[in-house]
């Protein structure tokens, strides 16, 4: 049995400056994973920031988002770079659970519409996959050097990966080929919760 524990990144009154120390102690005690939840209109740390603090103080323990609400994060290129950066920072220990999010106040605060969430979620997944595969067009730098979103993310040699069906019947496409690395998470599983589709991504080993 593998036992994980949640970071105190959404606990009212918690000392957020101790997140790294707390993560290191959890690793020392033998926990298998650390996770962070996601809300916008709530007194919590952004989960990617909280997990980055945990990654900096640990070497073995796995890192999870449970779940990262992509619905109101409407810049998928930026989100892909943030996720890919944390994947590289952690040395391949990141598992990302993605959801659409269902709290109206989070959408209102972000300015993103709640209508059309499903299609926007599919577009976000497709764009992030292209970024992780190195398929996104990036302008050259002024000095002529090629622009890079994420170094070490070559195009995959294998054909397109299989699709992952959700519990609701829709198809969510994996972010990268099985066993891929270089900051490209791959699909572990897909499902649906009461607030929307959830896709779990994990770095290839």
ZAMARGU-4260 file (C-alpha; in steps of 0.2 Angstrom, whole numbers, plus 5000, padded with zeros to 4 digits):
<rodrens>
0) 5000/5000/5000 | 5006/5018/4996 | 5001/5032/5007 | 5001/5050/5002 | 4997/5066/5011
5) 4991/5083/5006 | 5001/5099/5008 | 4994/5111/5020 | 4993/5124/5006 | 4974/5127/5008
10) 4973/5127/5027 | 4967/5143/5035 | 4979/5150/5047 | 4993/5138/5041 | 5011/5145/5040
15) 5014/5144/5021 | 5032/5148/5023 | 5035/5131/5031 | 5029/5121/5016 | 5046/5116/5010
20) 5051/5110/5028 | 5034/5101/5030 | 5037/5092/5013 | 5055/5087/5018 | 5048/5080/5034
25) 5034/5070/5025 | 5048/5062/5014 | 5058/5058/5029 | 5043/5049/5037 | 5041/5038/5021
30) 5025/5045/5013 | 5024/5041/4994 | 5017/5057/4988 | 5012/5075/4992 | 4997/5083/4984
35) 4989/5100/4982 | 4971/5106/4978 | 4966/5120/4967 | 4954/5135/4970 | 4955/5153/4965
40) 4943/5162/4976 | 4950/5154/4992 | 4964/5158/5004 | 4976/5145/4997 | 4993/5144/4988
45) 4993/5141/4970 | 4996/5122/4969 | 5010/5123/4956 | 5019/5136/4967 | 5016/5125/4983
50) 5022/5109/4974 | 5038/5119/4967 | 5042/5123/4985 | 5040/5105/4990 | 5050/5099/4975
55) 5065/5111/4980 | 5066/5102/4997 | 5063/5084/4992 | 5071/5071/4981 | 5060/5056/4981
60) 5042/5059/4985 | 5030/5060/4971 | 5020/5077/4968 | 5002/5077/4963 | 4989/5090/4959
65) 4972/5085/4965 | 4966/5093/4954 | 4972/5108/4944 | 4957/5117/4937 | 4962/5121/4919
70) 4945/5128/4914 | 4949/5146/4920 | 4967/5145/4915 | 4964/5150/4897 | 4982/5152/4891
75) 4987/5134/4888 | 5004/5138/4882 | 5008/5147/4898 | 5000/5133/4908 | 5010/5120/4898
80) 5026/5129/4902 | 5022/5130/4921 | 5018/5112/4922 | 5033/5107/4911 | 5044/5118/4922
85) 5038/5109/4938 | 5041/5092/4930 | 5059/5097/4926 | 5062/5105/4943 | 5056/5089/4952
90) 5066/5078/4942 | 5051/5068/4934 | 5041/5066/4950 | 5025/5076/4945 | 5008/5069/4942
95) 4995/5081/4936 | 4976/5079/4938 | 4967/5091/4927 | 4949/5097/4928 | 4938/5110/4921
100) 4933/5117/4938 | 4915/5120/4943 | 4915/5135/4956 | 4906/5150/4948 | 4915/5162/4958
105) 4932/5156/4952 | 4926/5159/4934 | 4919/5176/4938 | 4935/5181/4947 | 4946/5175/4932
110) 4935/5183/4919 | 4933/5166/4910 | 4916/5161/4904 | 4908/5145/4911 | 4900/5141/4895
115) 4909/5131/4883 | 4920/5123/4896 | 4921/5106/4888 | 4927/5112/4871 | 4939/5124/4879
120) 4946/5110/4890 | 4949/5099/4875 | 4958/5114/4866 | 4969/5116/4881 | 4974/5098/4882
125) 4978/5098/4863 | 4988/5114/4864 | 4998/5108/4880 | 5002/5092/4871 | 5009/5101/4856
130) 5020/5112/4868 | 5027/5096/4877 | 5030/5088/4860 | 5039/5103/4853 | 5027/5105/4840
135) 5021/5123/4844 | 5028/5137/4832 | 5039/5149/4842 | 5046/5165/4834 | 5065/5166/4833
140) 5074/5178/4845 | 5080/5195/4839 | 5098/5188/4838 | 5093/5174/4827 | 5093/5160/4839
145) 5078/5148/4838 | 5065/5152/4851 | 5061/5138/4864 | 5047/5135/4876 | 5054/5120/4885
150) 5072/5114/4881 | 5074/5096/4880 | 5057/5092/4872 | 5061/5085/4855 | 5047/5079/4844
155) 5042/5061/4848 | 5048/5047/4836 | 5032/5037/4839 | 5015/5039/4830 | 5001/5048/4839
160) 4997/5040/4856 | 4981/5031/4860 | 4966/5041/4866 | 4960/5040/4884 | 4941/5038/4885
165) 4933/5047/4900 | 4919/5040/4910 | 4907/5051/4901 | 4911/5044/4884 | 4922/5059/4878
170) 4939/5056/4872 | 4954/5065/4880 | 4970/5063/4871 | 4986/5059/4880 | 4999/5073/4882
175) 5013/5062/4875 | 5019/5045/4870 | 5021/5031/4883 | 5038/5033/4891 | 5041/5050/4885
180) 5052/5062/4895 | 5059/5079/4892 | 5045/5088/4902 | 5031/5079/4892 | 5019/5071/4904
185) 5010/5056/4897 | 4992/5050/4901 | 4990/5038/4916 | 4971/5038/4916 | 4955/5048/4913
190) 4939/5049/4922 | 4925/5061/4927 | 4920/5068/4943 | 4905/5078/4948 | 4913/5095/4943
195) 4919/5090/4926 | 4931/5079/4917 | 4948/5074/4925 | 4963/5069/4916 | 4978/5062/4925
200) 4995/5065/4918 | 5012/5058/4923 | 5030/5059/4917 | 5036/5044/4908 | 5049/5034/4918
</rodrens>
